[in-house]
Amino acid sequence: MTTARKTQFRKGQEPHNTKYLGHERINKDGYVEISVAQTNPHTGYGRRYVHKHVHLWTQKNGPVPEGHALKCLDGNKLNTDPSNWEAIPRGVLPRLNGGKATRVMAYDSAPAELKPALLTIAKIDHAIKQKRSGADA
């Protein structure tokens, strides 16, 4: 069994490839993630990665309301400007996917000039369904 040299590993030494606060990366789903000073609940480490658009939205508008999700308005997930994201009820998300059930074009693949209309139609459709089921919209 060999031992490491006394100077090779020092207590508290960071590896050469350590990513520091503010480091950004793109995850497998195409969203930008940023390293922030929050304790990671899984590892206990002092930094963790969060979605940058959610982080910026929270700084500007407060937390995302319960039962809502952020939807990028221009279809570009890399555009993390808070004005490009809107908090919408989670029930609207399936209506934006398009397909036979909704009889509407998918939001993300639609031309830019149709996106506001598709989002409005999905919101109205969701509100109608909520009223019919007796739940609050």
C-alpha distance (Angstrom), angle and dihedral (degrees) to the residues before:
residue distance angle dihedral
M1 . . .
T2 3.79 . .
T3 3.76 125.3 .
A4 3.77 127.3 -141.1
R5 3.76 119.0 -107.9
K6 3.79 113.4 -96.8
T7 3.79 92.5 -116.2
Q8 3.80 97.9 43.7
F9 3.82 100.1 81.8
R10 3.78 120.5 24.5
K11 3.78 125.4 -171.8
G12 3.80 110.1 -93.1
Q13 3.80 93.8 12.9
E14 3.81 113.7 147.1
P15 3.82 121.7 -140.6
H16 3.80 117.6 -107.4
N17 3.80 91.9 -108.4
T18 3.83 96.9 53.5
K19 3.79 113.5 139.9
Y20 3.80 113.2 -142.7
L21 3.81 134.3 -150.3
G22 3.78 112.3 -55.3
H23 3.81 94.5 25.8
E24 3.80 110.4 146.1
R25 3.77 130.2 -153.3
I26 3.79 136.6 168.1
N27 3.79 114.9 -118.6
K28 3.80 126.4 -142.8
D29 3.83 91.3 -92.1
G30 3.81 92.3 56.8
Y31 3.82 98.7 -105.9
V32 3.81 123.4 131.1
E33 3.80 113.7 -116.7
I34 3.81 124.7 -163.4
S35 3.80 130.4 -159.9
V36 3.83 110.6 -119.2
A37 3.80 135.0 179.7
Q38 3.81 98.0 -101.3
T39 3.76 126.3 120.3
N40 3.77 110.6 -105.0
P41 3.83 105.2 -123.6
H42 3.81 91.7 -149.7
T43 3.79 100.4 49.4
G44 3.81 105.6 16.1
Y45 3.82 90.1 -126.1
G46 3.83 116.6 148.6
R47 3.81 95.4 -120.4
R48 3.77 133.5 50.6
Y49 3.78 139.9 174.5
V50 3.81 120.0 -110.6
H51 3.80 131.7 174.3
K52 3.78 105.9 -84.0
H53 3.82 94.7 -142.4
V54 3.82 90.8 54.4
H55 3.82 91.3 46.1
L56 3.82 92.5 51.2
W57 3.82 92.5 42.5
T58 3.81 90.3 52.7
Q59 3.80 91.7 50.3
K60 3.81 91.9 51.5
N61 3.82 104.1 33.1
G62 3.79 106.8 16.2
P63 3.79 124.7 -112.6
V64 3.79 121.2 -20.5
P65 3.83 106.4 -95.5
E66 3.81 117.1 -104.3
G67 3.80 111.9 -90.4
H68 3.80 92.3 20.7
A69 3.79 134.2 104.9
L70 3.79 132.3 -163.3
K71 3.81 116.2 -107.7
C72 3.78 121.8 -166.9
L73 3.79 109.0 -126.7
D74 3.80 99.2 -153.3
G75 3.83 95.2 43.0
N76 3.83 92.4 -117.9
K77 3.82 108.7 120.4
L78 3.81 90.1 -169.8
N79 3.82 91.3 64.2
T80 3.82 99.5 89.4
D81 3.81 97.2 174.2
P82 3.85 106.3 131.5
S83 3.82 90.7 -131.6
N84 3.83 87.8 63.4
W85 3.82 92.2 59.3
E86 3.78 129.5 70.4
A87 3.79 128.9 -169.2
I88 3.79 107.4 -125.6
P89 3.81 131.2 172.8
R90 3.80 112.4 -91.2
G91 3.81 88.7 -123.8
V92 3.80 89.3 68.0
L93 3.82 94.3 58.2
P94 3.85 96.7 77.1
R95 3.80 89.3 50.4
L96 3.81 89.6 57.4
N97 3.81 93.1 56.1
G98 3.79 92.5 74.1
G99 3.78 124.7 -148.7
K100 3.78 136.9 126.3
A101 3.80 95.4 -55.0
T102 3.80 92.8 60.2
R103 3.82 97.5 31.5
V104 3.81 86.2 -144.5
M105 3.80 133.7 111.0
A106 3.81 116.8 -101.0
Y107 3.82 110.8 -94.0
D108 3.81 99.1 -135.5
S109 3.82 94.5 50.7
A110 3.82 95.1 43.2
P111 3.81 122.6 105.6
A112 3.82 113.9 -94.9
E113 3.81 93.6 -110.4
L114 3.84 91.5 57.7
K115 3.81 97.8 47.2
P116 3.83 97.3 84.5
A117 3.82 90.5 50.4
L118 3.82 92.9 47.8
L119 3.80 91.5 49.9
T120 3.81 91.2 49.1
I121 3.82 91.9 48.7
A122 3.81 90.8 50.2
K123 3.83 91.3 49.8
I124 3.81 92.1 48.8
D125 3.80 91.9 46.9
H126 3.81 90.0 50.1
A127 3.83 91.9 48.3
I128 3.83 91.4 50.5
K129 3.80 91.5 50.7
Q130 3.82 90.8 48.4
K131 3.83 91.8 51.1
R132 3.82 92.3 47.8
S133 3.79 92.3 50.3
G134 3.79 91.3 47.8
A135 3.79 94.6 -119.8
D136 3.78 123.4 130.0
A137 3.79 113.9 -99.6
